[in-house]
Amino acid sequence: MNGSTIYVRLMSMIGGASQFVDYTYTAALPTAATMITPAPSSALPLANPVAFTWTPGGLVTQCALWVGTAAGTHNLYSAVVPGTSANVNVAATGTIYVRLFSTLNGTTTTFVDYTYTR
């Protein structure tokens, strides 16, 4: 799971003779989930809840979402989220900070920060 090349040979017996077909694959690379909506750096709608949706990432086993009124905080929302979306009641105006965590392969956690206005 590091972008290396994987070689696979599929063998069959047809009419008593061995036959094979070779396949080549590239091992998947882990990639963090990324925000789709609301568009990064956009203005959040004034109505609640606000629907946050993100890509599943590559080899992401879990996501968590923080929403706060200062960078790296989660005073408005904090949860491990199954799937690729969360509806969040954003009870604040001004700059809203969102941190989307991705756990890759169940071992490494990374995050991407986003800012919005409201």
C-alpha positions, -999 to +999 in steps of 0.1 A: +000+000+000+028+024-009+024+030-046+045+000-056+038-022-085+021-056-078+023-084-103-005-111-104-005-142-125-039-160-129-034-196-139-061-220-153-062-255-166-080-256-200-083-290-218-055-303-196-031-275-205-019-248-182-028-213-193-021-180-176-027-143-179-005-117-162-019-085-146-001-055-132-016-032-104-003-002-085-008-004-047-031+023-034-016+052-016-033+065+016-048+100+010-066+122+035-103+130+031-109+165+017-139+188+020-163+191-009-192+212+005-194+238+016-166+249-008-134+257+012-131+294+020-167+301+011-195+317+032-215+292+052-253+295+049-271+312+077-296+284+081-288+255+104-278+228+102-249+233+078-242+201+057-205+193+055-195+167+029-161+153+021-143+128-001-137+094+014-100+097+009-078+067+000-076+039+026-092+062+052-107+040+080-122+068+101-130+106+099-136+131+126-148+167+123-141+197+145-158+230+141-148+260+162-144+298+165-106+297+166-080+277+147-076+241+160-106+243+184-139+224+185-161+245+207-190+243+182-188+206+172-166+176+176-174+140+166-160+109+149-183+107+119-193+075+101-195+080+064-186+112+045-210+139+058-222+156+090-249+181+097-237+207+121-255+235+140-231+264+137-242+288+164-217+315+156-208+342+131-175+355+119-147+332+109-155+295+114-126+270+116-131+234+105-106+206+109-112+173+091-093+144+105-085+112+086-072+080+100-052+062+073-050+024+074-062+025+110-028+037+122-019+073+111-041+103+117-037+135+097-059+165+092-068+193+069-079+228+081-105+249+064-119+284+071-153+298+064-172+330+070-206+334+084 
